[in-house]
Amino acid sequence: NPTDPEVFGRLTQVCSRLGDAEGETRARAGMELTTEYARKLEKRRRAVNQNPGDAAALVRLGEMYVQVENWEEALNWFVKAIHINPKDDRAHFLCGVTRRHLEDFANATDHLKEAEFLAPDNLDPKLELLRLYANTKDEASAKELVAKIETDGAADGNSLWFLAEVCQETGRAEDATRLFEKAKALGVSASPDVAAVPAEGQ
């Protein structure tokens, strides 16, 4: 269980007894990370318990489970948030992410398209749809989506770079090469420094 500080605490003791200094250092680092994770998780659970009708609090709790790839538990909280606020674009987006990982592609598509509709300027749902089309081998939809994002973001080097990265990730090497070159021509030479998708809020 990578989210249990006690596991790393015991591992630290074992490595110490074995004289494995490097292993002990890694175990201590893991214990610190999981302790912080447990603290933040408990804080978000309390927020939900205090106000179960707060959709944003439900989303923030679900994000904690996304961080550790507990997709089923994450989905539970995102669905509850959507029931409370059907126009929460982030809840729909994260619902789409979790359903894609659970290979529920039809429902994932619906949530991602809803997120795109609710927040048309947000690139994240579009990029996640591109990953989904790669999962489902829907080449026609993927090609159309790449062209649309490329056209809409023609003057935005950061958007083109992000699109290039997802194209590279999903095996669209030719598109990736072209888009990286376009982004570089607009002054972007490295991946823009942004937080991971699920890390919104505390």
LUMTIBA-276122 format. One record per residue: residue in three letters; z, x, y of N, C-alpha, C in turn. Coordinates in Angstrom, 2 decimals. Each point is the difference from the previous one (the first is absolute). Last residue first. Example, Ala and Ser with C-alpha at 12.3 -4.5 7.8 and 13.67 -1.06 7.14 Angstrom:
LUMTIBA-276122
R residuo     npz     npx     npy    capz    capx    capy     cpz     cpx     cpy
R     SER    7.08   12.85   -2.25    0.06    0.82    1.19    0.73   -0.77    1.09
R     ALA   -0.07    0.29   -5.72    0.00   -0.89    1.19    0.00    0.90    1.20
***
This chain:
LUMTIBA-276122
R residuo     npz     npx     npy    capz    capx    capy     cpz     cpx     cpy
R     GLN   -2.47   -6.10   22.51    1.08    0.81   -0.58    0.87   -0.87   -0.90
R     GLY   -5.59   -0.02    1.88    1.36   -0.52    0.08    1.00    0.93   -0.66
R     GLU   -4.81    0.62   -1.74    0.30   -0.70    1.25    1.43   -0.51   -0.02
R     ALA   -2.70    2.50   -3.47    1.18    0.55    0.65    0.36   -0.68    1.32
R     PRO   -3.76   -0.40   -3.55    1.16   -0.86   -0.14    1.18    0.37    0.86
R     VAL   -4.29    2.50    0.25   -0.16   -1.44    0.23    1.31   -0.78   -0.12
R     ALA    0.23    5.09    1.50   -0.51   -0.67   -1.20    0.03   -1.50    0.23
R     ALA   -0.44    2.96    4.38    0.98   -0.27   -1.06   -0.69   -0.65   -1.18
R     VAL   -2.73    3.42    3.20    0.55   -1.35    0.04    0.98   -0.16   -1.14
R     ASP   -3.54    3.66    2.51    1.39    0.00   -0.45    0.58   -1.41    0.15
R     PRO   -5.32    1.55   -0.96    0.96   -0.37    1.05    1.39   -0.16   -0.57
R     SER   -3.67    3.29   -2.17    0.50   -1.36   -0.16    1.02   -0.32    1.09
R     ALA   -3.64    3.55    1.29    1.00   -0.09   -1.07    0.52   -1.42   -0.04
R     SER   -3.26    1.34    3.17   -0.25    1.07   -0.97    1.03    0.03   -1.13
R     VAL   -2.47   -2.97    4.42    1.05   -0.08   -1.01   -0.30    1.03   -1.08
R     GLY   -2.88   -1.03    3.90    1.18    0.81    0.32    1.14   -0.06   -0.99
R     LEU   -4.59   -1.95   -0.07    0.81   -0.72    1.00    1.32    0.71    0.27
R     ALA   -3.01    1.61   -3.26   -0.81   -0.04    1.23    0.74   -0.72    1.13
R     LYS    1.88    0.05   -4.30    0.11    1.33    0.62   -0.79    0.06    1.30
R     ALA   -0.33   -3.90   -2.59    1.33    0.10    0.58    0.18    1.34    0.72
R     LYS   -3.98   -0.70   -2.43    0.03   -0.84    1.20    1.34    0.09    0.71
R     GLU   -0.45    2.22   -4.10   -0.81    0.65    1.02    0.00   -0.80    1.30
R     PHE    2.12   -1.85   -3.76    0.76    1.15    0.49   -0.76    0.70    1.12
R     LEU   -2.23   -3.45   -2.21    1.03   -0.51    0.89    0.90    1.12    0.54
R     ARG   -3.43    0.98   -3.22   -0.60   -0.49    1.24    1.07   -0.40    1.02
R     THR    1.44    1.23   -4.33   -0.57    1.16    0.72   -0.56   -0.42    1.35
R     ALA    1.52   -3.40   -2.92    1.11    0.79    0.53   -0.52    1.17    0.83
R     ASP   -3.08   -2.72   -2.37    0.55   -0.69    1.17    1.08    0.85    0.66
R     GLU   -1.67    1.63   -4.00   -1.05    0.06    1.03    0.48   -0.67    1.28
R     ALA    2.82   -0.17   -3.86   -0.10    1.34    0.59   -1.02    0.07    1.13
R     ARG    2.94   -3.56   -2.62   -1.19   -0.19    0.82   -0.25    1.29    0.79
R     GLY    3.83   -1.08   -3.05   -1.20    0.54   -0.62   -1.29   -0.21    0.78
R     THR    4.77   -1.06    1.14   -0.59   -0.99   -0.91   -1.36    0.45   -0.57
R     GLU    2.57    2.68    3.15    0.96   -0.42   -1.03   -0.64   -0.90   -1.06
R     GLN   -2.49    1.22    3.85    0.19    1.17   -0.87    0.90   -0.35   -1.18
R     CYS   -0.51   -3.25    3.28   -1.27    0.17   -0.73    0.10    1.17   -0.97
R     VAL    3.56   -0.66    2.88    0.02   -1.01   -1.06   -1.30    0.06   -0.80
R     GLU    0.36    2.89    3.70    1.00    0.35   -1.01    0.02   -0.99   -1.15
R     ALA   -2.74   -0.90    3.74   -0.54    1.11   -0.80    0.97    0.38   -1.11
R     LEU    1.42   -3.16    3.16   -1.00   -0.58   -0.89   -0.58    1.08   -0.92
R     PHE    2.91    1.42    3.35    0.74   -0.76   -1.02   -0.96   -0.60   -1.02
R     TRP   -1.94    2.12    3.68    0.64    0.98   -0.88    0.76   -0.70   -1.12
R     LEU   -1.97   -2.61    3.37   -1.03    0.57   -0.86    0.61    1.01   -0.98
R     SER    2.80   -1.86    3.27   -0.38   -1.02   -0.98   -1.04    0.54   -0.98
R     ASN    1.25    2.79    3.59    1.11   -0.16   -0.95   -0.36   -1.01   -1.09
R     GLY   -3.04    0.73    3.64    0.04    1.08   -0.97    1.08   -0.14   -1.04
R     ASP   -2.80   -3.51    3.05    1.41    0.29   -0.31    0.08    1.03   -1.12
R     ALA   -3.99   -2.26    1.74    0.50    0.87    1.06    1.45    0.43   -0.23
R     ALA   -2.32   -2.89   -3.11   -0.95    1.08    0.29    0.51    0.98    1.05
R     GLY    1.74   -4.13   -2.59    0.78    1.15    0.46   -0.86    1.18    0.40
R     ASP   -1.89   -4.13   -1.60    1.04   -0.44    0.94    0.77    1.17    0.59
R     THR   -3.27    0.90   -3.34   -0.62   -0.53    1.22    1.05   -0.37    1.03
R     GLU    1.47    1.42   -4.22   -0.68    1.11    0.68   -0.62   -0.47    1.31
R     ILE    1.92   -3.20   -2.87    1.04    0.82    0.63   -0.62    1.13    0.81
R     LYS   -2.98   -2.68   -2.46    0.63   -0.78    1.08    1.06    0.84    0.73
R     ALA   -2.14    1.83   -3.83   -0.94   -0.11    1.11    0.63   -0.73    1.19
R     VAL    2.44    0.24   -4.01   -0.10    1.33    0.61   -0.90   -0.06    1.23
R     LEU    0.26   -3.88   -2.60    1.23    0.22    0.76   -0.02    1.36    0.70
R     GLU   -3.57   -1.18   -2.93   -0.02   -0.85    1.20    1.20    0.28    0.89
R     LYS   -0.17    2.12   -4.18   -1.04    0.54    0.88   -0.06   -0.78    1.32
R     ALA    2.88   -1.58   -3.39    0.48    1.27    0.54   -1.00    0.57    1.00
R     SER   -1.16   -3.89   -2.40    1.01   -0.29    1.02    0.50    1.28    0.65
R     ALA   -3.04    0.50   -3.56   -0.65   -0.70    1.11    1.00   -0.27    1.13
R     GLU    1.50    1.93   -4.13   -0.72    0.94    0.86   -0.63   -0.69    1.21
R     ASP    3.99   -0.83   -3.49   -0.84   -0.90    0.80   -0.73    0.85    1.04
R     LYS    3.49    1.08   -3.57   -1.39    0.48   -0.09   -0.98   -0.96    0.70
R     THR    4.99   -0.05   -0.24   -0.77   -1.05   -0.68   -1.48    0.36   -0.16
R     ASN    3.07    3.01    2.16    0.66   -0.40   -1.24   -0.85   -0.98   -0.80
R     ALA   -1.45    1.22    4.30   -0.18    1.12   -0.93    0.62   -0.33   -1.36
R     TYR    0.65   -3.01    3.46   -1.39   -0.09   -0.47   -0.32    1.15   -0.95
R     LEU    4.21    0.05    2.09   -0.08   -1.08   -0.98   -1.42   -0.13   -0.56
R     ARG    0.80    3.03    3.51    0.60    0.49   -1.25   -0.11   -1.05   -1.10
R     LEU   -1.39   -1.29    4.22   -0.94    0.98   -0.53    0.53    0.59   -1.30
R     LEU    2.78   -2.88    2.42   -1.08   -0.75   -0.66   -1.02    0.96   -0.62
R     GLU    3.34    1.85    2.63    0.55   -0.42   -1.29   -1.01   -0.83   -0.77
R     LEU   -1.10    1.32    4.33    0.02    1.17   -0.88    0.55   -0.36   -1.37
R     LYS    0.06   -3.33    3.30   -1.38    0.32   -0.35   -0.05    1.18   -0.96
R     PRO    4.18   -1.33    1.86   -0.49   -0.95   -1.01   -1.43    0.31   -0.45
R     ASP    1.87    2.84    3.49    0.63    0.11   -1.32   -0.50   -1.01   -1.04
R     LEU   -1.11    0.36    4.90   -0.89    0.63   -0.97    0.56   -0.05   -1.43
R     ASN    0.59   -3.31    4.50    0.76    0.89   -0.89   -0.93    0.54   -1.09
R     ASP   -1.15   -3.33    3.36   -0.11    1.37    0.50    0.73    1.01   -0.88
R     PRO    0.01   -4.84   -0.82   -1.36    0.55   -0.16   -0.16    1.44    0.49
R     ALA    3.82   -3.39   -1.73    0.06    1.20    0.85   -1.33    0.74   -0.08
R     LEU    0.49   -4.16   -2.21    1.13   -0.12    0.92    0.10    1.18    0.95
R     PHE   -3.33   -0.01   -3.43   -0.25   -1.13    0.91    1.10   -0.09    1.07
R     GLU    0.50    3.13   -3.47   -1.10    0.41    0.87   -0.30   -1.08    1.04
R     ALA    3.11   -0.97   -3.35    0.56    0.99    0.91   -1.04    0.46    1.00
R     GLU   -1.45   -2.80   -3.40    0.84   -0.76    0.93    0.62    0.95    1.02
R     LYS   -2.42    1.90   -3.46   -0.92   -0.66    0.93    0.77   -0.85    1.01
R     LEU    2.46    2.05   -3.42   -0.55    1.02    0.90   -0.97   -0.59    1.01
R     HIS    1.85   -2.81   -3.37    1.03    0.44    0.96   -0.56    1.03    0.98
R     ASP   -2.86   -1.53   -3.48    0.34   -1.10    0.90    1.01    0.44    1.07
R     THR   -1.10    3.05   -3.46   -1.11   -0.18    0.94    0.32   -1.09    1.02
R     ALA    2.99    0.64   -3.53    0.08    1.12    0.93   -1.09   -0.14    1.07
R     ASN   -0.03   -3.01   -3.58    1.02   -0.34    1.00    0.17    1.12    1.02
R     ALA   -3.02    0.84   -3.50   -0.44   -1.19    0.73    0.98   -0.38    1.09
R     PHE    1.00    3.65   -3.02   -0.99    0.30    1.04   -0.45   -1.22    0.80
R     ASP    3.95    1.98   -2.92   -0.26   -1.41    0.27   -1.03   -0.03    1.13
R     GLU    2.20    3.99   -1.89   -1.32   -0.38   -0.51   -0.24   -1.51    0.04
R     LEU    3.69    2.81    1.77    0.30   -0.80   -1.20   -1.28   -0.51   -0.66
R     HIS   -0.25    2.42    4.02    0.62    0.91   -0.96    0.36   -0.72   -1.31
R     ARG   -1.70   -2.58    3.52   -1.05    0.92   -0.47    0.58    0.96   -1.04
R     ARG    2.96   -2.91    2.14   -0.81   -0.70   -1.01   -1.15    0.88   -0.49
R     THR    2.73    1.64    3.48    0.77   -0.09   -1.26   -0.82   -0.70   -1.08
R     VAL   -1.93    0.32    4.32    0.21    1.34   -0.57    0.69   -0.10   -1.35
R     GLY   -0.48   -3.95    2.50   -1.27    0.45   -0.55    0.11    1.36   -0.66
R     CYS    3.69   -1.63    2.28   -0.19   -0.82   -1.19   -1.30    0.40   -0.69
R     LEU    0.89    1.87    4.13    0.80    0.64   -1.05   -0.05   -0.79   -1.30
R     PHE   -2.28   -1.83    3.74   -0.56    1.31   -0.33    0.76    0.65   -1.17
R     HIS    1.65   -4.04    1.77   -1.23   -0.22   -0.77   -0.61    1.34   -0.43
R     ALA    3.69    0.19    2.81    0.42   -0.51   -1.31   -1.22   -0.24   -0.88
R     ARG   -0.77    1.22    4.45    0.50    1.13   -0.77    0.45   -0.44   -1.39
R     ASP   -1.47   -3.26    3.16   -1.11    0.80   -0.52    0.48    1.18   -0.84
R     ASP    1.99   -4.93    1.09    0.48    1.38    0.06   -1.06    0.91   -0.63
R     LYS    0.13   -4.95    0.36   -0.86    0.75    0.91    0.46    1.44    0.18
R     PRO    2.30   -3.43   -2.66   -1.34    0.19   -0.57   -0.94    0.82    0.88
R     ASN    5.42   -0.48   -0.66   -0.94    0.20    1.12   -1.39    0.30   -0.55
R     ILE    3.40   -1.34   -3.01    0.72   -0.28    1.26   -0.94    0.10    1.19
R     HIS   -1.63    1.03   -4.29    0.41   -1.41   -0.03    0.70   -0.39    1.31
R     ILE   -1.11    4.51   -0.66   -1.18   -0.80    0.32    0.32   -1.49   -0.02
R     ALA    3.33    3.08   -1.35   -0.25    0.12    1.44   -1.18   -0.87    0.43
R     LYS    1.01    0.32   -4.59    1.02   -0.79    0.71   -0.23    0.04    1.50
R     VAL   -2.70    2.74   -2.63   -0.36   -1.42   -0.21    0.99   -0.90    0.72
R     PHE    0.91    4.59   -0.05   -1.13   -0.29    0.88   -0.43   -1.46   -0.12
R     TRP    3.41    1.65   -2.85    0.47   -0.14    1.38   -1.14   -0.31    0.96
R     ASN   -0.98    0.71   -4.63    0.94   -1.11    0.11    0.41   -0.23    1.46
R     LEU   -2.57    3.83   -1.21   -0.79   -1.24    0.13    0.89   -1.21    0.21
R     ALA    2.00    4.18   -0.97   -0.55   -0.04    1.35   -0.73   -1.31    0.24
R     GLU    1.53    0.88   -4.31    1.11   -0.35    0.89   -0.48   -0.09    1.44
R     GLU   -3.15    1.39   -3.22    0.44   -1.37   -0.29    1.10   -0.45    0.97
R     TRP   -1.61    4.55    0.14   -0.93   -0.99    0.57    0.46   -1.43   -0.23
R     ASN    1.95    4.92    0.42    0.51   -1.13   -0.78   -0.76   -1.23    0.51
R     GLU   -0.31    4.69    1.66   -1.03   -0.59   -0.84    0.56   -1.03   -1.00
R     VAL    2.18    2.41    3.74    0.28    0.53   -1.35   -0.93   -0.64   -1.03
R     GLN   -0.40   -1.18    4.60    0.21    1.45    0.06    0.23    0.60   -1.38
R     VAL   -0.28   -4.72    0.63   -1.31    0.63    0.01    0.16    1.53   -0.04
R     TYR    3.82   -2.58    0.47   -0.46    0.03   -1.39   -1.41    0.56   -0.12
R     MET    1.93   -0.60    4.27    0.81    0.98   -0.72   -0.47    0.13   -1.45
R     GLU   -1.87   -3.31    2.83   -0.56    1.33    0.23    0.79    1.09   -0.74
R     GLY    1.53   -4.54    0.08   -1.09    0.23   -0.93   -0.61    1.38    0.12
R     LEU    3.22   -1.34    3.15    0.62    0.24   -1.30   -1.08    0.27   -1.06
R     ARG   -1.45   -1.17    4.27    0.60    1.33    0.04    0.69    0.34   -1.33
R     VAL   -1.77   -4.34    0.58   -1.07    0.98   -0.12    0.58    1.41   -0.04
R     LEU    2.97   -3.51    0.79   -0.49   -0.05   -1.39   -1.10    1.04   -0.22
R     ALA    1.59   -0.62    4.35    1.01    0.69   -0.81   -0.41    0.02   -1.47
R     ALA   -2.66   -2.42    3.00   -0.15    1.44    0.25    1.00    0.80   -0.82
R     ALA    0.20   -4.76   -0.06   -1.14    0.52   -0.75   -0.16    1.51    0.17
R     ASP    4.32   -3.25    0.25   -0.67    0.97    0.87   -1.12    0.67   -0.79
R     GLY    3.34   -3.22   -1.66   -1.19   -0.61    0.58   -0.76    0.92    0.93
R     PRO    4.23    1.05   -2.22   -1.07   -0.11   -1.00   -1.27   -0.66    0.52
R     ASN    4.38    2.60    1.89   -0.99   -0.91    0.59   -1.19   -0.13   -0.94
R     GLN    3.89    2.42   -1.28    0.54   -0.60    1.21   -0.95   -1.01    0.63
R     ASN   -1.31    2.54   -3.81    1.10   -0.90   -0.38    0.57   -0.73    1.22
R     VAL   -3.27    3.32    0.71   -0.59   -1.19   -0.63    1.08   -1.00   -0.38
R     ALA    1.39    4.14    1.72   -0.72   -0.73    1.05   -0.61   -1.28   -0.55
R     ARG    2.03    2.99   -3.00    1.00   -0.71    0.80   -0.67   -0.83    1.08
R     ARG   -2.73    2.82   -2.57    0.49   -1.13   -0.80    1.01   -0.82    0.78
R     ARG   -1.53    3.97    1.91   -1.02   -1.06    0.08    0.38   -1.21   -0.86
R     LYS    2.84    3.77   -0.09   -0.04   -0.52    1.37   -0.99   -1.15    0.11
R     GLU    0.20    2.42   -4.03    1.16   -0.88    0.15    0.04   -0.63    1.38
R     LEU   -3.35    3.19   -0.81   -0.24   -1.20   -0.81    1.15   -0.98    0.15
R     LYS    0.42    4.23    1.99   -0.94   -0.83    0.74   -0.28   -1.31   -0.75
R     ARG    2.74    3.20   -2.10    0.65   -0.48    1.22   -0.90   -0.97    0.76
R     ALA   -1.72    2.19   -3.80    0.97   -1.02   -0.39    0.69   -0.58    1.22
R     TYR   -2.93    3.63    0.69   -0.74   -1.19   -0.42    0.96   -1.14   -0.34
R     GLU    1.85    4.18    0.94   -0.51   -0.63    1.22   -0.77   -1.27   -0.32
R     THR    1.45    2.52   -3.61    1.17   -0.54    0.69   -0.42   -0.71    1.27
R     THR   -3.24    2.32   -2.42    0.33   -1.27   -0.64    1.24   -0.64    0.62
R     LEU   -1.40    4.27    1.58   -1.04   -1.01    0.26    0.37   -1.35   -0.59
R     GLU    2.83    3.68   -0.88    0.06   -0.37    1.42   -1.01   -1.09    0.32
R     MET   -0.04    1.82   -4.32    1.19   -0.81    0.19    0.12   -0.46    1.46
R     GLY   -3.44    3.00   -1.18   -0.26   -1.33   -0.52    1.17   -0.93    0.21
R     ALA    0.53    4.50    1.12   -0.93   -0.62    0.95   -0.32   -1.43   -0.45
R     ARG    2.58    2.59   -2.88    0.78   -0.36    1.20   -0.88   -0.70    1.04
R     ALA   -2.07    1.70   -3.87    0.81   -1.17   -0.34    0.83   -0.45    1.21
R     ARG   -2.54    3.96    0.35   -0.88   -1.18   -0.05    0.81   -1.27   -0.27
R     THR    2.31    4.08   -0.15   -0.44   -0.27    1.37   -0.88   -1.25    0.05
R     GLU    1.32    1.59   -4.21    1.15   -0.59    0.70   -0.38   -0.36    1.44
R     GLY   -3.13    2.31   -2.64    0.14   -1.38   -0.45    1.14   -0.71    0.72
R     GLU   -0.54    4.58    0.82   -1.14   -0.74    0.55    0.08   -1.48   -0.38
R     ALA    3.23    2.96   -1.81    0.19   -0.20    1.43   -1.12   -0.83    0.63
R     ASP    2.19    0.60   -4.90   -1.34   -0.27    0.51    0.10   -0.33    1.49
R     GLY    3.53    0.85   -3.45   -0.37    1.10    0.87   -1.41   -0.13    0.56
R     LEU    2.71   -3.06   -2.81   -1.03    0.80   -0.66   -0.40    1.22    0.82
R     ARG    3.12   -3.15    1.66    0.60    0.58   -1.20   -0.99    0.89   -0.74
R     SER   -1.55   -2.39    3.78    1.00    0.98    0.40    0.59    0.70   -1.21
R     CYS   -2.92   -3.61   -0.69   -0.74    1.19    0.43    0.96    1.11    0.41
R     VAL    1.90   -4.17   -1.09   -0.59    0.63   -1.19   -0.72    1.29    0.38
R     GLN    1.74   -2.67    3.48    1.07    0.63   -0.78   -0.55    0.75   -1.21
R     THR   -3.01   -2.53    2.62    0.49    1.14    0.77    1.06    0.76   -0.79
R     LEU   -1.52   -4.07   -1.70   -0.98    1.06   -0.24    0.41    1.27    0.74
R     ARG    2.51   -3.89    0.72    0.28    0.57   -1.33   -0.96    1.14   -0.33
R     GLY   -0.72   -2.31    4.01    1.30    0.64    0.05    0.34    0.66   -1.33
R     PHE   -3.86   -2.65    0.35   -0.20    1.32    0.59    1.32    0.76    0.10
R     VAL    0.21   -4.39   -1.60   -0.84    0.77   -0.92   -0.17    1.42    0.52
R     GLU    2.16   -3.19    2.72    0.87    0.53   -1.04   -0.78    0.85   -1.00
R     PRO   -2.13   -2.48    3.59    0.56    1.31    0.38    0.85    0.63   -1.10
R     ASP   -4.23   -3.43   -0.43    1.43    0.02   -0.28    0.58    1.37    0.34
R     THR   -4.72   -1.49    0.01    0.69   -0.51    1.18    1.52    0.03   -0.17
R     PRO   -3.35    1.28   -3.39   -0.09    0.92    1.14    0.69   -0.50    1.26
R     ASN    0.54   -0.62   -5.48    0.00   -0.85    1.19    0.00    0.89    1.24
***
